Amino acid sequence: MGAWCAGAQTQAPAAAIPWAKMIWTPAISSGQRIEHAALMAEVRLDGMKTAALMQLDTGCDVDLLYAAAYEQLARHDRSLGPRQFALSGTAFGGRFTDERFYVRSGTEGSPLGHC
């Protein structure tokens, strides 16, 4: 036990974990308000002065953008195909470059919508 404690004291301190702002977003589903419907994470996209919010987990196997919100940004990102764009920026203290995002049509304003 003593050797374990001594060894732990000589190890270099772990790097600080970067924190990201996360916000619960409410939604209306079947006429009922759900207070914690979607967990939004703050991200910084290249070329934007302010942070953007993206839904942390939609249950989809692709990265999605809500069309109405994306179009309001008036961005000119590189197209990767129909309703697909390459975005770069930072999230959770890490950099992402040319990540493929799909612009979602349909229920753009709903965090509970389907892929």
Biotite code that builds the C-alpha atoms (Angstrom):
import biotite.structure as struc

atoms = struc.array([
    struc.Atom([0.000, 0.000, 0.000], chain_id="A", res_id=1, res_name="MET", atom_name="CA", element="C"),
    struc.Atom([2.816, 2.444, 0.859], chain_id="A", res_id=2, res_name="GLY", atom_name="CA", element="C"),
    struc.Atom([4.585, 1.834, -2.480], chain_id="A", res_id=3, res_name="ALA", atom_name="CA", element="C"),
    struc.Atom([1.363, 2.482, -4.350], chain_id="A", res_id=4, res_name="TRP", atom_name="CA", element="C"),
    struc.Atom([0.909, 5.851, -2.638], chain_id="A", res_id=5, res_name="CYS", atom_name="CA", element="C"),
    struc.Atom([4.526, 6.839, -3.280], chain_id="A", res_id=6, res_name="ALA", atom_name="CA", element="C"),
    struc.Atom([4.200, 5.895, -6.937], chain_id="A", res_id=7, res_name="GLY", atom_name="CA", element="C"),
    struc.Atom([1.034, 7.900, -7.334], chain_id="A", res_id=8, res_name="ALA", atom_name="CA", element="C"),
    struc.Atom([2.731, 11.010, -5.963], chain_id="A", res_id=9, res_name="GLN", atom_name="CA", element="C"),
    struc.Atom([5.553, 10.861, -8.516], chain_id="A", res_id=10, res_name="THR", atom_name="CA", element="C"),
    struc.Atom([3.268, 10.632, -11.558], chain_id="A", res_id=11, res_name="GLN", atom_name="CA", element="C"),
    struc.Atom([2.814, 13.736, -13.662], chain_id="A", res_id=12, res_name="ALA", atom_name="CA", element="C"),
    struc.Atom([-0.525, 15.460, -13.036], chain_id="A", res_id=13, res_name="PRO", atom_name="CA", element="C"),
    struc.Atom([-3.210, 14.642, -15.569], chain_id="A", res_id=14, res_name="ALA", atom_name="CA", element="C"),
    struc.Atom([-4.051, 17.283, -18.149], chain_id="A", res_id=15, res_name="ALA", atom_name="CA", element="C"),
    struc.Atom([-7.108, 19.351, -17.370], chain_id="A", res_id=16, res_name="ALA", atom_name="CA", element="C"),
    struc.Atom([-10.311, 18.106, -18.951], chain_id="A", res_id=17, res_name="ILE", atom_name="CA", element="C"),
    struc.Atom([-11.787, 20.749, -21.271], chain_id="A", res_id=18, res_name="PRO", atom_name="CA", element="C"),
    struc.Atom([-15.347, 21.600, -20.329], chain_id="A", res_id=19, res_name="TRP", atom_name="CA", element="C"),
    struc.Atom([-18.022, 22.413, -22.874], chain_id="A", res_id=20, res_name="ALA", atom_name="CA", element="C"),
    struc.Atom([-21.218, 24.286, -22.275], chain_id="A", res_id=21, res_name="LYS", atom_name="CA", element="C"),
    struc.Atom([-24.153, 21.880, -22.469], chain_id="A", res_id=22, res_name="MET", atom_name="CA", element="C"),
    struc.Atom([-27.799, 22.922, -22.355], chain_id="A", res_id=23, res_name="ILE", atom_name="CA", element="C"),
    struc.Atom([-30.974, 20.885, -21.955], chain_id="A", res_id=24, res_name="TRP", atom_name="CA", element="C"),
    struc.Atom([-33.596, 21.963, -24.515], chain_id="A", res_id=25, res_name="THR", atom_name="CA", element="C"),
    struc.Atom([-37.336, 21.467, -24.012], chain_id="A", res_id=26, res_name="PRO", atom_name="CA", element="C"),
    struc.Atom([-39.715, 20.276, -26.728], chain_id="A", res_id=27, res_name="ALA", atom_name="CA", element="C"),
    struc.Atom([-43.386, 19.540, -27.238], chain_id="A", res_id=28, res_name="ILE", atom_name="CA", element="C"),
    struc.Atom([-44.207, 15.938, -28.118], chain_id="A", res_id=29, res_name="SER", atom_name="CA", element="C"),
    struc.Atom([-47.776, 14.656, -28.462], chain_id="A", res_id=30, res_name="SER", atom_name="CA", element="C"),
    struc.Atom([-49.010, 17.840, -26.840], chain_id="A", res_id=31, res_name="GLY", atom_name="CA", element="C"),
    struc.Atom([-46.827, 17.435, -23.747], chain_id="A", res_id=32, res_name="GLN", atom_name="CA", element="C"),
    struc.Atom([-43.846, 19.577, -22.825], chain_id="A", res_id=33, res_name="ARG", atom_name="CA", element="C"),
    struc.Atom([-40.689, 17.582, -22.161], chain_id="A", res_id=34, res_name="ILE", atom_name="CA", element="C"),
    struc.Atom([-38.201, 19.711, -20.213], chain_id="A", res_id=35, res_name="GLU", atom_name="CA", element="C"),
    struc.Atom([-35.109, 17.641, -21.008], chain_id="A", res_id=36, res_name="HIS", atom_name="CA", element="C"),
    struc.Atom([-35.852, 16.575, -24.579], chain_id="A", res_id=37, res_name="ALA", atom_name="CA", element="C"),
    struc.Atom([-32.447, 17.173, -26.124], chain_id="A", res_id=38, res_name="ALA", atom_name="CA", element="C"),
    struc.Atom([-28.956, 17.828, -24.846], chain_id="A", res_id=39, res_name="LEU", atom_name="CA", element="C"),
    struc.Atom([-27.270, 20.593, -26.817], chain_id="A", res_id=40, res_name="MET", atom_name="CA", element="C"),
    struc.Atom([-23.489, 21.101, -26.888], chain_id="A", res_id=41, res_name="ALA", atom_name="CA", element="C"),
    struc.Atom([-21.719, 24.363, -27.615], chain_id="A", res_id=42, res_name="GLU", atom_name="CA", element="C"),
    struc.Atom([-19.410, 24.216, -30.654], chain_id="A", res_id=43, res_name="VAL", atom_name="CA", element="C"),
    struc.Atom([-17.398, 26.794, -32.544], chain_id="A", res_id=44, res_name="ARG", atom_name="CA", element="C"),
    struc.Atom([-17.512, 26.566, -36.314], chain_id="A", res_id=45, res_name="LEU", atom_name="CA", element="C"),
    struc.Atom([-14.701, 28.119, -38.328], chain_id="A", res_id=46, res_name="ASP", atom_name="CA", element="C"),
    struc.Atom([-15.690, 31.543, -39.614], chain_id="A", res_id=47, res_name="GLY", atom_name="CA", element="C"),
    struc.Atom([-18.252, 32.259, -36.880], chain_id="A", res_id=48, res_name="MET", atom_name="CA", element="C"),
    struc.Atom([-17.650, 34.783, -34.120], chain_id="A", res_id=49, res_name="LYS", atom_name="CA", element="C"),
    struc.Atom([-20.122, 33.219, -31.711], chain_id="A", res_id=50, res_name="THR", atom_name="CA", element="C"),
    struc.Atom([-20.679, 29.664, -30.586], chain_id="A", res_id=51, res_name="ALA", atom_name="CA", element="C"),
    struc.Atom([-23.375, 27.452, -32.083], chain_id="A", res_id=52, res_name="ALA", atom_name="CA", element="C"),
    struc.Atom([-25.435, 24.757, -30.398], chain_id="A", res_id=53, res_name="LEU", atom_name="CA", element="C"),
    struc.Atom([-25.618, 21.247, -31.781], chain_id="A", res_id=54, res_name="MET", atom_name="CA", element="C"),
    struc.Atom([-27.661, 18.355, -30.442], chain_id="A", res_id=55, res_name="GLN", atom_name="CA", element="C"),
    struc.Atom([-25.290, 15.977, -28.697], chain_id="A", res_id=56, res_name="LEU", atom_name="CA", element="C"),
    struc.Atom([-26.990, 12.693, -29.598], chain_id="A", res_id=57, res_name="ASP", atom_name="CA", element="C"),
    struc.Atom([-29.868, 12.322, -32.029], chain_id="A", res_id=58, res_name="THR", atom_name="CA", element="C"),
    struc.Atom([-29.619, 8.548, -32.180], chain_id="A", res_id=59, res_name="GLY", atom_name="CA", element="C"),
    struc.Atom([-28.570, 8.812, -35.838], chain_id="A", res_id=60, res_name="CYS", atom_name="CA", element="C"),
    struc.Atom([-25.419, 7.375, -37.314], chain_id="A", res_id=61, res_name="ASP", atom_name="CA", element="C"),
    struc.Atom([-24.612, 10.636, -39.174], chain_id="A", res_id=62, res_name="VAL", atom_name="CA", element="C"),
    struc.Atom([-23.985, 14.254, -38.128], chain_id="A", res_id=63, res_name="ASP", atom_name="CA", element="C"),
    struc.Atom([-27.065, 16.387, -38.788], chain_id="A", res_id=64, res_name="LEU", atom_name="CA", element="C"),
    struc.Atom([-27.776, 20.066, -39.298], chain_id="A", res_id=65, res_name="LEU", atom_name="CA", element="C"),
    struc.Atom([-31.300, 21.455, -39.048], chain_id="A", res_id=66, res_name="TYR", atom_name="CA", element="C"),
    struc.Atom([-31.937, 23.059, -42.453], chain_id="A", res_id=67, res_name="ALA", atom_name="CA", element="C"),
    struc.Atom([-33.757, 26.155, -41.184], chain_id="A", res_id=68, res_name="ALA", atom_name="CA", element="C"),
    struc.Atom([-31.023, 26.982, -38.670], chain_id="A", res_id=69, res_name="ALA", atom_name="CA", element="C"),
    struc.Atom([-28.189, 26.225, -41.099], chain_id="A", res_id=70, res_name="TYR", atom_name="CA", element="C"),
    struc.Atom([-29.702, 28.393, -43.852], chain_id="A", res_id=71, res_name="GLU", atom_name="CA", element="C"),
    struc.Atom([-30.022, 31.346, -41.450], chain_id="A", res_id=72, res_name="GLN", atom_name="CA", element="C"),
    struc.Atom([-26.254, 31.271, -40.943], chain_id="A", res_id=73, res_name="LEU", atom_name="CA", element="C"),
    struc.Atom([-25.721, 32.087, -44.661], chain_id="A", res_id=74, res_name="ALA", atom_name="CA", element="C"),
    struc.Atom([-22.597, 29.947, -44.712], chain_id="A", res_id=75, res_name="ARG", atom_name="CA", element="C"),
    struc.Atom([-20.760, 28.849, -47.838], chain_id="A", res_id=76, res_name="HIS", atom_name="CA", element="C"),
    struc.Atom([-19.278, 25.554, -46.745], chain_id="A", res_id=77, res_name="ASP", atom_name="CA", element="C"),
    struc.Atom([-17.796, 23.068, -49.184], chain_id="A", res_id=78, res_name="ARG", atom_name="CA", element="C"),
    struc.Atom([-20.512, 20.795, -50.561], chain_id="A", res_id=79, res_name="SER", atom_name="CA", element="C"),
    struc.Atom([-19.913, 17.050, -50.369], chain_id="A", res_id=80, res_name="LEU", atom_name="CA", element="C"),
    struc.Atom([-23.113, 16.074, -52.169], chain_id="A", res_id=81, res_name="GLY", atom_name="CA", element="C"),
    struc.Atom([-26.822, 16.816, -52.027], chain_id="A", res_id=82, res_name="PRO", atom_name="CA", element="C"),
    struc.Atom([-27.569, 18.455, -48.653], chain_id="A", res_id=83, res_name="ARG", atom_name="CA", element="C"),
    struc.Atom([-24.098, 17.504, -47.338], chain_id="A", res_id=84, res_name="GLN", atom_name="CA", element="C"),
    struc.Atom([-21.385, 19.917, -46.232], chain_id="A", res_id=85, res_name="PHE", atom_name="CA", element="C"),
    struc.Atom([-17.873, 19.774, -44.789], chain_id="A", res_id=86, res_name="ALA", atom_name="CA", element="C"),
    struc.Atom([-17.574, 21.743, -41.551], chain_id="A", res_id=87, res_name="LEU", atom_name="CA", element="C"),
    struc.Atom([-14.549, 22.467, -39.391], chain_id="A", res_id=88, res_name="SER", atom_name="CA", element="C"),
    struc.Atom([-14.284, 23.885, -35.900], chain_id="A", res_id=89, res_name="GLY", atom_name="CA", element="C"),
    struc.Atom([-13.857, 22.881, -32.266], chain_id="A", res_id=90, res_name="THR", atom_name="CA", element="C"),
    struc.Atom([-16.034, 20.950, -29.836], chain_id="A", res_id=91, res_name="ALA", atom_name="CA", element="C"),
    struc.Atom([-15.218, 19.744, -26.331], chain_id="A", res_id=92, res_name="PHE", atom_name="CA", element="C"),
    struc.Atom([-11.711, 21.153, -26.581], chain_id="A", res_id=93, res_name="GLY", atom_name="CA", element="C"),
    struc.Atom([-10.910, 19.129, -29.719], chain_id="A", res_id=94, res_name="GLY", atom_name="CA", element="C"),
    struc.Atom([-10.619, 20.124, -33.347], chain_id="A", res_id=95, res_name="ARG", atom_name="CA", element="C"),
    struc.Atom([-12.664, 18.596, -36.171], chain_id="A", res_id=96, res_name="PHE", atom_name="CA", element="C"),
    struc.Atom([-11.776, 19.240, -39.807], chain_id="A", res_id=97, res_name="THR", atom_name="CA", element="C"),
    struc.Atom([-13.957, 18.706, -42.877], chain_id="A", res_id=98, res_name="ASP", atom_name="CA", element="C"),
    struc.Atom([-16.482, 16.673, -40.894], chain_id="A", res_id=99, res_name="GLU", atom_name="CA", element="C"),
    struc.Atom([-19.419, 15.577, -43.084], chain_id="A", res_id=100, res_name="ARG", atom_name="CA", element="C"),
    struc.Atom([-22.761, 17.005, -41.948], chain_id="A", res_id=101, res_name="PHE", atom_name="CA", element="C"),
    struc.Atom([-26.111, 16.210, -43.528], chain_id="A", res_id=102, res_name="TYR", atom_name="CA", element="C"),
    struc.Atom([-28.708, 18.980, -43.724], chain_id="A", res_id=103, res_name="VAL", atom_name="CA", element="C"),
    struc.Atom([-31.917, 17.533, -42.404], chain_id="A", res_id=104, res_name="ARG", atom_name="CA", element="C"),
    struc.Atom([-35.233, 18.379, -44.026], chain_id="A", res_id=105, res_name="SER", atom_name="CA", element="C"),
    struc.Atom([-38.666, 17.848, -42.541], chain_id="A", res_id=106, res_name="GLY", atom_name="CA", element="C"),
    struc.Atom([-39.021, 18.680, -38.859], chain_id="A", res_id=107, res_name="THR", atom_name="CA", element="C"),
    struc.Atom([-35.972, 20.950, -38.667], chain_id="A", res_id=108, res_name="GLU", atom_name="CA", element="C"),
    struc.Atom([-37.132, 22.675, -35.500], chain_id="A", res_id=109, res_name="GLY", atom_name="CA", element="C"),
    struc.Atom([-37.761, 19.522, -33.490], chain_id="A", res_id=110, res_name="SER", atom_name="CA", element="C"),
    struc.Atom([-35.012, 18.005, -31.371], chain_id="A", res_id=111, res_name="PRO", atom_name="CA", element="C"),
    struc.Atom([-37.131, 14.840, -31.190], chain_id="A", res_id=112, res_name="LEU", atom_name="CA", element="C"),
    struc.Atom([-37.446, 14.343, -34.955], chain_id="A", res_id=113, res_name="GLY", atom_name="CA", element="C"),
    struc.Atom([-36.170, 11.314, -36.822], chain_id="A", res_id=114, res_name="HIS", atom_name="CA", element="C"),
    struc.Atom([-33.029, 11.015, -38.967], chain_id="A", res_id=115, res_name="CYS", atom_name="CA", element="C"),
])
